Amino acid sequence: MSAEERRTRSSMTQIVSGKGVIRGTLLERERACGNPRCHCATGQKHRALYLMLREDGKLRQLYIPAAYEARVRQWVANHKQLKELLRQLSDIHWVQVKQRQG
C-alpha cells in the first residue's frame, strides 16, 4: 500500500469512526409566520434551515432546529470530505489497475 493510499484510508477512518456523517444539502429559507403582529409581517422574516436529500426518487426535507445547526453542518461537510477521499482512493486504484494492464 502506498503512502498516499495509507493517508487517504486513515483520513476516511477518522471521519467514519469519530465524527457524524450525513448525506444531503442544507437550505436556508426566510418566511413570514402569518401572525400580523409579528416583526416578519413588515420586516425581517424568520430564518429556517432544512436538510434536503433525494430518497427513493423523491426530494425529502427535514427541518433542522437551531440547536442542531452546527452539528448538522459539520456532518454534511464530513460527508462531502468523505466523498472526495473515496474519489481519491478510487483514482489510486485506477492507476494501479491501469499500470498492471500495460
NORDAVEN-V942448 format. One line per field, one symbol per residue. phi: phi as a letter, one per 30 degrees, with the letter a starting at -180 (. if undefined). burial: # if it has 16 or more other C-alpha atoms within 10 Angstrom, else .. A space follows every 50 residues. Layout:
phi->???
burial->???
//
This chain:
phi->.ddddddddddddddddcbdbbdkbdbcbbacdjddcddddbbdddcbcb ccacbhicdcbbdcdedcedddeddddddddddddddddddddedddddd dd
burial->....#..#...#..#.....####.#.....#.......#........## ###.......#..#....#..##.########..#..##........... ..
//
